[in-house]
Amino acid sequence: MSELDTSAQDWVDQLETTLESFDEAGGHRILGRVFEQLDVEDGLAHVVMPYLSQVGRRWEQGKIGVAQEHFASNVLRVRLSMMLHGERGGEGPVAVLACMPGEQHEFGLMAMALVLSRLDWQVCYLGASTPTAEVALAARTLRPGAVVLSAHRRTAFAAHGPALRALGRHTPVHIAGPGATQELASLCEAQLIIGDPVAGARALHETYVPSGARAHDDLTGDAAG
């Protein structure tokens, strides 16, 4: 099978075989091919995120051990971090992204940060288990167009409702992740991001950078050139 014939599930299966064998170099080779063939957004949506979900299920089912789950997660974390830091600084809106306190599941948030960065946003990525006071500090300093907070547990949002409502009085707050619901968004006076991380990032972009404004910018850029 040639790489051009490789389906998204084939890539997922190759990552499973390689990373569960503790082959870091092989895993990075496969990821490089994935992003060359599918582009970054499709690679994230159709390979990386489904693979990570599969790793979690296999660990819960006892099909792989903690060492394999940690190894695979660390390889993916390094890769996404390299890609995020490799993006040039954007000129669009500022976004602050963080996981709620106690939340270590950051891959969806990393994917959102990477997509926003590629959409020319200026991204401040705070990462896993960030105290709400520190998010507020970043927001006061940067005055972002949007703050995105992620959690797998619903209680992570509910427990910090007052802090999120206070934050939302000064900057738009969005909640995302498996723990985010419309009920919690209303409780926290925030906006709910739905869909997978790539779709969520694109929807956020559409909210703050309407297509008409982008078309105007494109025309202005063409005229200037």
C-alpha positions as CSV (number, residue, x, y, z in Angstrom):
1,M,0.0,0.0,0.0
2,S,1.4,3.4,-1.0
3,E,1.2,6.4,1.3
4,L,-1.3,8.0,-1.0
5,D,-3.6,5.0,-0.5
6,T,-3.3,5.1,3.3
7,S,-6.6,5.8,5.0
8,A,-6.9,7.6,8.3
9,Q,-7.6,4.4,10.1
10,D,-4.5,2.8,8.5
11,W,-2.5,5.7,10.0
12,V,-4.1,5.1,13.4
13,D,-3.3,1.4,13.3
14,Q,0.3,2.2,12.3
15,L,0.7,4.6,15.3
16,E,-0.8,1.9,17.6
17,T,1.7,-0.7,16.4
18,T,4.7,1.6,16.5
19,L,4.1,3.5,19.7
20,E,3.0,0.5,21.7
21,S,6.3,-1.0,20.8
22,F,8.0,2.0,22.4
23,D,9.4,3.2,19.0
24,E,9.6,6.9,19.3
25,A,11.5,7.6,16.1
26,G,9.1,5.4,14.2
27,G,6.2,7.2,15.7
28,H,7.6,10.6,14.6
29,R,8.2,9.3,11.1
30,I,4.5,8.2,10.8
31,L,3.3,11.5,12.2
32,G,5.4,13.4,9.7
33,R,3.8,11.4,6.9
34,V,0.4,11.9,8.3
35,F,0.7,15.7,8.3
36,E,2.3,15.7,4.8
37,Q,-0.5,13.6,3.3
38,L,-3.5,15.0,5.2
39,D,-2.4,18.5,6.2
40,V,-2.4,19.6,9.8
41,E,-6.1,20.1,10.4
42,D,-7.2,16.8,8.8
43,G,-4.3,15.0,10.5
44,L,-5.4,16.2,13.9
45,A,-9.1,15.6,13.3
46,H,-8.9,12.2,11.6
47,V,-5.7,10.6,12.9
48,V,-4.3,12.1,16.1
49,M,-7.4,12.7,18.1
50,P,-9.0,9.3,17.1
51,Y,-5.7,7.6,18.0
52,L,-5.6,9.2,21.4
53,S,-9.2,8.1,22.1
54,Q,-8.2,4.6,21.0
55,V,-5.2,4.6,23.4
56,G,-7.5,5.6,26.2
57,R,-10.0,2.9,25.5
58,R,-7.3,0.2,25.1
59,W,-5.8,1.2,28.5
60,E,-9.2,1.1,30.2
61,Q,-9.8,-2.4,28.7
62,G,-6.4,-3.6,30.0
63,K,-5.1,-4.2,26.4
64,I,-2.1,-1.9,27.0
65,G,-0.2,-1.0,30.2
66,V,0.4,2.3,31.9
67,A,3.9,2.5,30.4
68,Q,2.6,2.2,26.8
69,E,-0.2,4.7,27.4
70,H,2.3,7.2,28.9
71,F,4.9,6.7,26.2
72,A,2.3,7.2,23.4
73,S,0.9,10.3,25.1
74,N,4.4,11.8,25.6
75,V,5.4,11.3,22.0
76,L,2.2,13.0,20.8
77,R,2.6,15.8,23.3
78,V,6.2,16.5,22.1
79,R,5.0,16.4,18.5
80,L,2.1,18.8,19.0
81,S,4.3,21.1,21.2
82,M,6.9,21.3,18.4
83,M,4.3,22.1,15.8
84,L,2.7,24.7,18.0
85,H,6.0,26.5,18.8
86,G,7.0,26.2,15.1
87,E,4.1,28.4,14.0
88,R,5.0,32.0,13.4
89,G,3.4,34.7,15.6
90,G,0.0,35.6,14.3
91,E,-1.4,39.1,13.7
92,G,-5.0,38.2,14.5
93,P,-6.9,38.1,17.8
94,V,-5.3,37.0,21.0
95,A,-6.5,33.7,22.5
96,V,-5.6,32.4,26.0
97,L,-6.1,28.6,26.3
98,A,-5.9,26.6,29.5
99,C,-7.2,23.4,31.2
100,M,-9.2,23.8,34.3
101,P,-7.6,23.1,37.7
102,G,-6.9,19.4,38.2
103,E,-7.4,18.7,34.5
104,Q,-4.5,16.9,32.8
105,H,-6.1,16.0,29.5
106,E,-4.7,18.7,27.3
107,F,-4.5,17.2,23.8
108,G,-7.8,18.6,22.6
109,L,-6.8,22.0,23.8
110,M,-3.4,21.7,22.1
111,A,-5.1,20.8,18.9
112,M,-7.3,23.9,19.2
113,A,-4.3,26.1,19.9
114,L,-2.4,24.7,16.9
115,V,-5.4,25.3,14.5
116,L,-6.0,28.8,15.9
117,S,-2.3,29.6,15.4
118,R,-2.5,28.5,11.8
119,L,-5.5,30.8,11.4
120,D,-3.2,33.7,12.4
121,W,-4.3,34.0,16.0
122,Q,-1.8,35.1,18.7
123,V,-2.0,32.1,21.0
124,C,-1.0,32.0,24.7
125,Y,-1.2,28.4,25.6
126,L,-1.1,27.8,29.4
127,G,-1.7,24.0,29.3
128,A,-2.8,21.5,31.9
129,S,-4.3,22.2,35.3
130,T,-4.1,26.0,35.3
131,P,-5.4,27.9,38.4
132,T,-8.2,30.2,37.4
133,A,-6.3,33.1,39.1
134,E,-3.4,32.6,36.7
135,V,-5.8,32.5,33.7
136,A,-7.2,35.8,35.0
137,L,-3.7,37.2,35.3
138,A,-2.9,36.3,31.7
139,A,-6.2,37.8,30.6
140,R,-5.6,41.1,32.4
141,T,-2.1,41.3,30.9
142,L,-2.9,40.3,27.3
143,R,-6.5,41.5,27.0
144,P,-7.4,38.6,24.7
145,G,-10.2,38.4,22.2
146,A,-11.1,35.0,23.8
147,V,-10.3,32.7,26.7
148,V,-10.8,29.0,26.1
149,L,-11.0,26.7,29.1
150,S,-11.1,22.9,28.7
151,A,-12.1,20.0,31.0
152,H,-13.1,16.4,30.9
153,R,-15.0,16.6,34.2
154,R,-18.2,18.7,34.5
155,T,-17.4,19.4,38.1
156,A,-14.2,21.2,37.0
157,F,-16.4,24.0,35.6
158,A,-19.1,23.9,38.2
159,A,-16.6,24.2,41.1
160,H,-15.1,27.4,39.6
161,G,-18.3,29.1,38.4
162,P,-17.8,32.3,40.3
163,A,-14.3,32.7,39.1
164,L,-15.3,32.1,35.5
165,R,-18.2,34.6,35.8
166,A,-15.8,37.2,37.1
167,L,-13.4,36.5,34.3
168,G,-16.2,36.8,31.8
169,R,-17.0,40.4,32.9
170,H,-13.8,41.5,31.3
171,T,-13.2,39.1,28.4
172,P,-15.2,36.5,26.4
173,V,-14.9,33.1,28.0
174,H,-15.5,29.8,26.1
175,I,-15.6,26.3,27.6
176,A,-14.8,23.2,25.7
177,G,-14.0,19.5,26.2
178,P,-16.1,16.4,27.2
179,G,-17.1,18.1,30.5
180,A,-18.5,21.2,28.8
181,T,-22.3,21.5,28.5
182,Q,-24.7,24.2,27.6
183,E,-26.0,24.1,31.2
184,L,-22.5,24.7,32.6
185,A,-21.9,27.4,30.0
186,S,-25.0,29.2,31.3
187,L,-23.9,28.7,34.9
188,C,-20.4,30.1,34.1
189,E,-21.8,32.9,31.8
190,A,-19.6,31.5,29.1
191,Q,-20.0,30.3,25.5
192,L,-20.0,26.6,24.7
193,I,-17.6,25.3,22.0
194,I,-19.0,22.1,20.5
195,G,-17.6,19.6,18.1
196,D,-14.1,18.1,17.9
197,P,-11.1,20.5,18.6
198,V,-10.5,21.3,15.0
199,A,-14.1,22.2,14.3
200,G,-14.3,24.1,17.6
201,A,-11.2,26.2,16.7
202,R,-12.7,26.9,13.2
203,A,-16.0,27.9,14.8
204,L,-14.3,30.2,17.2
205,H,-12.4,31.8,14.4
206,E,-15.6,32.4,12.4
207,T,-17.1,34.1,15.5
208,Y,-14.3,36.6,15.9
209,V,-13.1,36.9,12.3
210,P,-16.1,37.0,10.0
211,S,-15.6,35.9,6.4
212,G,-16.3,39.4,5.2
213,A,-13.5,40.8,7.2
214,R,-11.1,38.1,5.9
215,A,-12.2,38.8,2.3
216,H,-11.5,42.5,2.9
217,D,-8.1,41.7,4.3
218,D,-7.3,39.4,1.4
219,L,-8.2,42.1,-1.1
220,T,-6.2,44.7,0.7
221,G,-3.2,42.4,0.8
222,D,-3.5,41.7,-3.0
223,A,-3.7,45.4,-3.7
224,A,-0.7,46.2,-1.5
225,G,1.3,43.5,-3.3
